[in-house]
């Protein structure tokens, strides 16, 4: 009886030891199997002795099949494998719809400017004018697919042209310059389509709608270094810039433009930042009244041509700009 009990006890101990042995699910003891390099990860893959017993499904499938995850579809497109070929290094396209802010600044150019001698004597030559553009607003981009994106904006813009029309000397101000300034304010809406031929680089083209709603026309006085001269305004009780407003400068309310550009996209902290350059070309002239006549104050008459007809010059000057911009997207 004692021998029976002893044998039973020994058998139970052996069974208990096997019951708590570390098994990989296929009848292999993991410690021994790892030494032999035959331990199984549960997906039919044999793991080397220096790797953990368990891997994620994506890692296991990628290690044995070389297949990358398609979880990027949640972002509107398939995931792509990094250049290293490691499926665990996956990059995803930006979200389908992004909202952000736009800031642009650049240089303006005048096309179709009159060359008539009387006109240039009164208004200056094209090369006399220095022009600049600025705008700020809301930027949106909708990714149609991994290659094509629609990127509209809504901006408040300013166009500024200025020229030096004279100079002089004053015993108080010493040397001074006289400058003419013309400015317009608009709501501009670029509607561009972008194509991304390679990662992070895009080209864009489209149109822009410009709604002009304000202008300014003035003369100001500066010292030889360009600093504004100041005079004392007795009504305001303070010093103000030495300047004077001229007649109202009238421009067309609506002007369509063509837009073309190139830029790059960088993603940092889950936010897209775009840096680019655009060329804007107006399709129609800026002046509301593009017919200019010339009045002679001494004779009290309008100037006439050789046939006795009132001399009229057509001013169809168009505004162009080369603009650098930065877009920062919140999403």
C-alpha positions as CSV (number, residue, x, y, z in Angstrom):
1,X,0.0,0.0,0.0
2,X,2.8,2.4,0.8
3,X,4.5,1.6,-2.5
4,X,1.3,2.3,-4.3
5,X,0.9,5.7,-2.6
6,X,4.6,6.6,-3.2
7,X,4.3,5.7,-6.9
8,X,1.1,7.7,-7.2
9,X,2.7,10.7,-5.6
10,X,5.7,10.6,-7.9
11,X,3.4,10.3,-11.0
12,X,1.4,13.3,-9.8
13,X,4.6,15.4,-9.3
14,X,5.7,14.6,-12.9
15,X,2.3,15.5,-14.3
16,X,2.3,18.7,-12.3
17,X,5.7,19.7,-13.6
18,X,4.6,19.1,-17.2
19,X,1.3,21.0,-16.6
20,X,3.1,24.2,-15.6
21,X,5.9,23.9,-18.3
22,X,6.1,27.0,-20.6
23,X,4.7,25.8,-23.9
24,X,4.4,27.8,-27.2
25,X,1.1,26.2,-28.0
26,X,2.5,23.7,-30.4
27,X,3.9,21.2,-27.8
28,X,7.3,22.8,-27.6
29,X,8.8,23.9,-24.3
30,X,9.9,27.5,-25.0
31,X,13.2,27.5,-23.1
32,X,14.5,24.4,-24.9
33,X,12.9,25.5,-28.2
34,X,14.5,29.0,-28.0
35,X,17.9,27.4,-27.5
36,X,17.3,25.4,-30.7
37,X,15.9,28.4,-32.5
38,X,12.5,26.8,-33.1
39,X,10.2,28.7,-30.8
40,X,6.9,29.8,-32.5
41,X,5.3,33.2,-32.1
42,X,1.8,31.9,-32.5
43,X,1.5,32.9,-36.2
44,X,3.6,30.1,-37.7
45,X,6.9,32.1,-37.5
46,X,10.0,30.7,-35.8
47,X,11.7,33.3,-33.7
48,X,15.4,33.5,-33.2
49,X,16.8,33.0,-29.7
50,X,17.4,36.8,-29.2
51,X,13.9,38.0,-30.0
52,X,10.8,38.1,-27.7
53,X,8.3,35.3,-27.7
54,X,5.4,37.5,-28.8
55,X,5.1,40.1,-31.6
56,X,2.2,42.3,-32.9
57,X,0.2,40.9,-35.8
58,X,1.6,43.6,-38.1
59,X,5.2,42.9,-37.1
60,X,4.7,39.1,-37.4
61,X,3.1,39.3,-40.8
62,X,5.6,41.8,-42.0
63,X,8.5,39.7,-40.8
64,X,7.4,36.6,-42.6
65,X,5.5,38.0,-45.6
66,X,7.1,41.5,-46.2
67,X,3.5,43.0,-46.2
68,X,3.0,46.5,-44.9
69,X,-0.1,47.5,-42.9
70,X,-3.0,49.2,-44.8
71,X,-4.1,51.1,-41.7
72,X,-3.3,54.3,-43.5
73,X,-6.7,54.0,-45.2
74,X,-8.1,55.7,-42.1
75,X,-6.4,58.9,-43.3
76,X,-7.9,58.7,-46.7
77,X,-5.0,56.7,-48.4
78,X,-2.9,53.6,-48.0
79,X,0.1,53.6,-45.8
80,X,3.5,53.6,-47.4
81,X,6.7,51.8,-46.4
82,X,9.7,53.9,-45.5
83,X,12.7,53.9,-47.8
84,X,14.6,51.5,-45.4
85,X,12.1,48.8,-46.3
86,X,11.2,48.3,-42.6
87,X,7.4,47.8,-42.4
88,X,7.4,49.2,-38.9
89,X,8.5,52.6,-40.2
90,X,5.3,53.7,-41.9
91,X,4.5,57.2,-43.1
92,X,0.9,58.5,-43.7
93,X,-0.4,61.3,-45.8
94,X,-1.9,64.4,-44.1
95,X,-5.6,64.5,-43.2
96,X,-8.0,64.9,-46.0
97,X,-9.2,68.4,-44.9
98,X,-6.9,71.0,-43.3
99,X,-7.5,74.5,-42.0
100,X,-4.8,77.1,-41.3
101,X,-3.6,80.6,-41.7
102,X,-1.9,82.3,-44.6
103,X,0.7,85.1,-44.7
104,X,2.2,86.5,-47.9
105,X,4.5,89.3,-49.0
106,X,6.1,90.1,-52.2
107,X,7.0,92.6,-55.0
108,X,4.6,94.2,-57.5
109,X,5.1,94.8,-61.2
110,X,3.2,97.0,-63.6
111,X,2.2,95.7,-67.1
112,X,0.7,97.7,-69.9
113,X,1.9,100.9,-68.5
114,X,1.5,103.9,-70.9
115,X,4.7,105.3,-72.6
116,X,3.1,108.5,-73.8
117,X,5.4,111.5,-73.0
118,X,2.7,113.6,-71.5
119,X,1.5,110.7,-69.4
120,X,4.9,109.8,-68.1
121,X,5.6,113.5,-67.3
122,X,2.5,113.6,-65.2
123,X,2.5,110.1,-63.8
124,X,6.1,109.1,-64.0
125,X,7.7,106.2,-65.9
126,X,7.0,102.6,-65.1
127,X,10.4,102.1,-63.6
128,X,9.9,105.0,-61.3
129,X,7.3,103.1,-59.3
130,X,8.2,100.6,-56.6
131,X,5.4,98.2,-55.8
132,X,4.7,95.7,-52.9
133,X,2.0,93.3,-51.9
134,X,0.9,91.9,-48.6
135,X,-1.9,89.6,-47.5
136,X,-3.1,87.5,-44.6
137,X,-6.1,85.2,-44.2
138,X,-7.5,81.7,-44.0
139,X,-6.0,78.7,-45.9
140,X,-7.8,75.5,-46.6
141,X,-6.7,72.4,-48.5
142,X,-8.7,69.4,-49.5
143,X,-6.7,66.3,-50.6
144,X,-8.5,64.7,-53.5
145,X,-5.9,61.9,-53.6
146,X,-2.2,61.5,-52.8
147,X,-1.3,63.4,-56.0
148,X,-3.9,66.2,-56.3
149,X,-5.0,68.8,-53.7
150,X,-7.5,71.6,-54.0
151,X,-6.2,74.6,-52.0
152,X,-8.5,77.7,-51.7
153,X,-7.7,80.8,-49.5
154,X,-9.6,83.9,-48.4
155,X,-7.3,86.8,-47.7
156,X,-7.2,90.5,-46.9
157,X,-4.6,92.0,-49.2
158,X,-2.8,95.3,-49.7
159,X,-1.1,96.6,-52.9
160,X,1.2,99.5,-52.6
161,X,3.0,101.6,-55.2
162,X,5.2,104.5,-54.5
163,X,7.6,106.8,-56.3
164,X,9.8,109.9,-55.6
165,X,8.4,112.9,-57.4
166,X,10.8,115.6,-56.1
167,X,13.3,116.8,-53.5
168,X,14.4,120.0,-51.9
169,X,16.1,121.8,-49.0
170,X,14.5,123.5,-46.0
171,X,16.3,125.3,-43.2
172,X,14.4,123.3,-40.7
173,X,14.2,119.9,-42.3
174,X,17.4,120.2,-44.3
175,X,17.4,117.8,-47.3
176,X,14.0,116.2,-48.0
177,X,12.2,114.1,-50.5
178,X,8.6,114.2,-51.8
179,X,7.0,110.9,-52.4
180,X,3.7,109.9,-54.0
181,X,1.9,106.8,-52.6
182,X,-1.0,104.8,-54.1
183,X,-2.5,101.8,-52.2
184,X,-5.5,99.6,-52.6
185,X,-7.1,97.1,-50.2
186,X,-8.9,94.0,-51.4
187,X,-10.5,90.7,-50.5
188,X,-8.6,88.1,-52.6
189,X,-9.6,84.5,-53.1
190,X,-7.0,82.2,-54.7
191,X,-8.5,79.0,-56.1
192,X,-5.6,76.7,-57.0
193,X,-5.1,73.0,-57.7
194,X,-1.8,71.4,-56.5
195,X,0.0,68.4,-57.9
196,X,2.6,66.7,-55.7
197,X,5.0,64.9,-58.1
198,X,7.4,64.0,-55.4
199,X,7.0,63.8,-51.6
200,X,6.9,67.3,-49.9
201,X,7.1,69.2,-53.2
202,X,4.1,70.6,-55.1
203,X,3.3,72.8,-58.1
204,X,0.1,74.8,-58.2
205,X,-2.0,76.8,-60.7
206,X,-5.4,78.3,-60.9
207,X,-7.2,81.6,-60.6
208,X,-7.7,84.4,-58.1
209,X,-10.7,86.6,-57.5
210,X,-9.9,90.1,-56.3
211,X,-12.6,92.3,-54.8
212,X,-11.2,95.8,-54.3
213,X,-13.0,97.9,-51.6
214,X,-10.6,100.7,-50.6
215,X,-7.9,103.0,-52.0
216,X,-5.5,105.7,-50.8
217,X,-3.6,108.4,-52.6
218,X,-1.2,110.7,-50.8
219,X,2.1,112.6,-50.8
220,X,4.5,112.4,-47.9
221,X,7.8,114.1,-47.1
222,X,10.8,112.3,-45.8
223,X,14.4,113.1,-45.0
224,X,17.2,111.9,-47.3
225,X,17.3,108.6,-45.4
226,X,13.6,107.9,-46.0
227,X,12.4,108.8,-42.4
228,X,9.0,110.6,-42.3
229,X,9.2,114.3,-41.5
230,X,7.1,115.3,-38.5
231,X,5.1,118.5,-38.0
232,X,3.1,119.7,-35.0
233,X,-0.6,119.4,-35.3
234,X,-2.2,122.1,-33.1
235,X,-5.6,120.5,-33.2
236,X,-4.4,117.1,-32.1
237,X,-1.7,118.6,-29.8
238,X,0.9,116.2,-31.1
239,X,3.5,115.7,-33.9
240,X,2.2,113.9,-37.0
241,X,3.7,112.8,-40.3
242,X,4.1,115.5,-42.8
243,X,1.8,114.4,-45.6
244,X,-1.3,115.3,-47.5
245,X,-4.1,113.4,-49.1
246,X,-4.7,113.8,-52.9
247,X,-7.7,113.2,-55.1
248,X,-9.4,109.8,-54.7
249,X,-7.8,107.0,-56.7
250,X,-10.5,104.9,-58.3
251,X,-9.9,101.2,-59.2
252,X,-12.1,98.5,-60.6
253,X,-14.1,96.6,-58.0
254,X,-13.6,93.1,-59.4
255,X,-10.4,91.9,-61.1
256,X,-9.7,88.2,-62.0
257,X,-6.1,86.9,-61.9
258,X,-4.1,83.9,-63.0
259,X,-1.9,82.2,-60.4
260,X,1.0,79.8,-60.7
261,X,3.5,78.7,-58.1
262,X,5.7,76.1,-56.5
263,X,6.3,75.2,-52.8
264,X,7.1,72.6,-50.2
265,X,5.2,71.0,-47.3
266,X,6.8,70.1,-44.0
267,X,5.0,68.2,-41.2
268,X,6.0,68.9,-37.6
269,X,4.1,68.1,-34.4
270,X,1.2,66.8,-36.5
271,X,0.9,70.2,-38.2
272,X,1.6,71.0,-41.9
273,X,3.7,74.1,-42.7
274,X,3.9,75.2,-46.4
275,X,6.5,77.6,-47.8
276,X,6.0,78.7,-51.4
277,X,6.3,81.4,-54.1
278,X,3.5,82.5,-56.5
279,X,3.2,84.7,-59.5
280,X,-0.1,86.6,-59.8
281,X,-1.1,88.2,-63.1
282,X,-4.2,90.4,-63.4
283,X,-6.3,89.8,-66.5
284,X,-7.7,93.4,-66.7
285,X,-6.4,96.8,-66.0
286,X,-6.6,98.2,-62.4
287,X,-7.8,101.7,-63.2
288,X,-11.6,102.2,-63.1
289,X,-11.4,105.1,-65.6
290,X,-8.7,104.1,-68.0
291,X,-9.0,107.3,-70.2
292,X,-6.6,110.1,-69.1
293,X,-6.9,113.6,-70.5
294,X,-4.7,116.6,-69.8
295,X,-5.9,120.0,-68.6
296,X,-3.8,123.1,-69.0
297,X,-4.4,125.3,-66.0
298,X,-2.7,128.3,-67.7
299,X,-5.0,128.3,-70.8
300,X,-8.0,126.8,-69.1
301,X,-8.3,124.2,-71.9
302,X,-7.7,120.6,-72.4
303,X,-4.7,119.7,-74.5
304,X,-5.4,118.6,-78.1
305,X,-3.7,116.6,-80.8
306,X,-2.7,117.9,-84.2
307,X,-6.2,117.4,-85.5
308,X,-7.7,119.5,-82.7
309,X,-9.1,116.5,-80.8
310,X,-8.8,116.3,-77.1
311,X,-5.7,114.3,-76.2
312,X,-6.6,111.1,-74.4
313,X,-4.3,108.3,-73.3
314,X,-5.5,104.9,-72.4
315,X,-4.1,103.6,-69.1
316,X,-4.6,99.9,-69.0
317,X,-2.0,99.2,-66.4
318,X,-2.2,95.7,-64.9
319,X,-1.0,94.7,-61.5
320,X,1.3,91.7,-61.2
321,X,3.1,90.3,-58.1
322,X,5.7,87.8,-57.2
323,X,4.7,86.7,-53.7
324,X,6.4,84.5,-51.1
325,X,4.0,82.9,-48.6
326,X,3.8,80.7,-45.5
327,X,0.8,78.6,-44.6
328,X,0.4,77.0,-41.1
329,X,-2.3,74.4,-40.7
330,X,-3.9,73.6,-37.4
331,X,-5.2,70.2,-38.3
